[in-house]
């Protein structure tokens, strides 16, 4: 994401939050049909390969999401807020 590449990832752990509405969120193979997840990935990759403009748009959106979500300041602020709430 940080490099401006389009991201396809399965919906596990914190991936949906990190990906947001950018990239392609795939059905988790652990909770759904693994073959369906594979088909989603194949369809996504075919779409990105055949449409360079779309691929670049998705990559840019992923980069912007990464810059927003994974800033050091944001992570520190959220960690401090959690610690303060506990105290």
N, C-alpha and C positions, 0 to 999 in steps of 0.2 A: 504494500500500500504506500509506504513512505517513498518509494521510488517512482510512483506514478503508474504502476502497472495494474491492470484489472485483476480483481481477486474473486475467486470462486471458492467458497468454504462451506462446510457443513454446519448446521445449526446445533452446535454443542458448546457447553461451557459458556464463556463470555464472548464467543464469536459473534452472535447476533448483535450484541451491544457495540462491539468494536467496529463491525462492518456497517452498522446502521442501515441506511437505505441506499448504500453504494454497492458496487460489485454485485455478485450473485450469491444469495444465501440458498444453499442446497438443503433438502430434507436430510436430517440426520439418518445415516444408515443403521444406527443403533435402535432407533425408535420407529423406523418405517421399513419399507422394502428396499434392501440394498440395490437391487436391480433398477429400481425407480431413481435412486440417487445417481447411479451411474448414467442413466439416460438423461437426467437433468444436466449433468456435467458435460456429456457429449453434445447436447443441444446448445449449451452455453458456449462451449469452445468453438463449435461450428459457426455460431452467430458472430463471435468476436473475430474469427479468422476471415470470414467473408465480408465484414464491414469494418474497415479500418477507422472510420470516423467514430463509429459507436465504441469501438475498443478504446480509442483515445479519450472519449468522453467519460467512459467508465473509469479508466485509469486516472484521469484528472480528479474525478469525484472521490475516488479511493484515496488519492494523495491528500486532498483537502480534509477528508474525514480523519486520516491518520494525524495530520498536523493539529487538528482540533482535539482529538481524543487523547493523544499520547504526548502532550506537552508536559515537560517536567513540572512546571508550575501548577498545572491542573492536578496532576497526581499528588503533589505535596499538599495542595489545598484540601483535596478530598480526604487524604489520609489524616491530616490534622483535624478536620471536621469530625471524622469518625472517632478519633481518640478523645476529642473534647466532649462528644456526645456520651461516650462511655464514662468519662470522669464526672 
